[in-house]
Amino acid sequence: MKLAERLSVYERLMRLDKPIGILLLLWPTLWAQWLATRGQPIWPVLWIFILGVVLMRSAGCIVNDYADRNFDPQVARTRNRPLAAGEISAKEALLLAAGLSVLAFLLILPLNKLVWELALVALFLAASYPYTKRFFALPQAYLGIAFGFGIPMSYAAVWETVPKEAWLLLAANIFWAVAYDTEYAMVDRADDLKIGIKTAAITFGRFDIAAVALCYAATLGLLAWVGRMLTLGWPYYLGLGAALLIALYHLRLIREREPAACFKAFLHNTWFGAAVFAGMAANFLIR
């Protein structure tokens, strides 16, 4: 395989051609960075976390495809992924994931010991998440913890401790992840039932849309609680209002459970995260 072809395989394996995962991982990290610093981010720390998001999301995608390498060929949407299609060996994929993880850990070496300790937890969460689909009825909740662990790490980097507001933000992210990843799982529900893996879309069954709605409501409720704790102003709540309208649009998209519309709703969740962040940023700019 030529170098250009190999790099193309690596790009698809790391999903760099599909940045939605990076964005869904990045938004909660940015929430935490802005709230922890009260709107005055420490730029070197911020860039460490942004680069770390890209590296760890890429490594997580590889581990996910390694774990699902025997399932993905049976699912229409995933059968052409590099590992499923045999374009790369499992050993080479794992070596690439390990290299990305080492780079991510090197990034945080200038930070404090608590960040290092939390990073080890984050690594475990990222590596173990793909296997939860074998036994856990709501793997999307586990994903929410993994995707939101940049929140306590961000606070640890700035405060050298993790306060209550950080755990509330993490809880909000868990509910948000269940909402958007259930929309994602609704796309593959028929295939997932055939191969026997567990997803929230299967667990919720005919109550899937109601569950997504409740998860969005819980996300916004927890974010409003954080806003009240920190006495944030009207721009923050305007951002939450915009996020609410976006969530209602997603519910409209998935109401017929049509796979293409459910996938569109999933992809559109980056605007939910962006709306929340815009409210946070505007709050501190105006104040």
Stockholm file with secondary structure:
# STOCKHOLM 1.0

chainA/1-287         MKLAERLSVYERLMRLDKPIGILLLLWPTLWAQWLATRGQPIWPVLWIFILGVVLMRSAGCIVNDYADRNFDPQVARTRNRPLAAGEISAKEALLLAAGLSVLAFLLILPLNKLVWELALVALFLAASYPYTKRFFALPQAYLGIAFGFGIPMSYAAVWETVPKEAWLLLAANIFWAVAYDTEYAMVDRADDLKIGIKTAAITFGRFDIAAVALCYAATLGLLAWVGRMLTLGWPYYLGLGAALLIALYHLRLIREREPAACFKAFLHNTWFGAAVFAGMAANFLIR
#=GR chainA/1-287 SS CCHHHHHHHHHHHTTTTCTHHHHHHHHHHHHHHHHHTTTCCCHHHHHHHHHHHHHHHHHHHHHHHHHTTTTGGGSTTTTTSTTTTTSSCHHHHHHHHHHHHHHHHHHTTTSCHHHHHHHHHHHHHHHHHHHHTTTCSCHHHHHHHHHHTHHHHHHHHHHSSCCHHHHHHHHHHHHHHHHHHHHHHHHSHHHHHHHTCCCHHHHHGGGHHHHHHHHHHHHHHHHHHHHHHTTCCHHHHHHHHHHHHHHHHHHHHHTTCCHHHHHHHHHTHHHHHHHHHHHHHHHHHHC
#=GC SS_cons         CCHHHHHHHHHHHTTTTCTHHHHHHHHHHHHHHHHHTTTCCCHHHHHHHHHHHHHHHHHHHHHHHHHTTTTGGGSTTTTTSTTTTTSSCHHHHHHHHHHHHHHHHHHTTTSCHHHHHHHHHHHHHHHHHHHHTTTCSCHHHHHHHHHHTHHHHHHHHHHSSCCHHHHHHHHHHHHHHHHHHHHHHHHSHHHHHHHTCCCHHHHHGGGHHHHHHHHHHHHHHHHHHHHHHTTCCHHHHHHHHHHHHHHHHHHHHHTTCCHHHHHHHHHTHHHHHHHHHHHHHHHHHHC
//
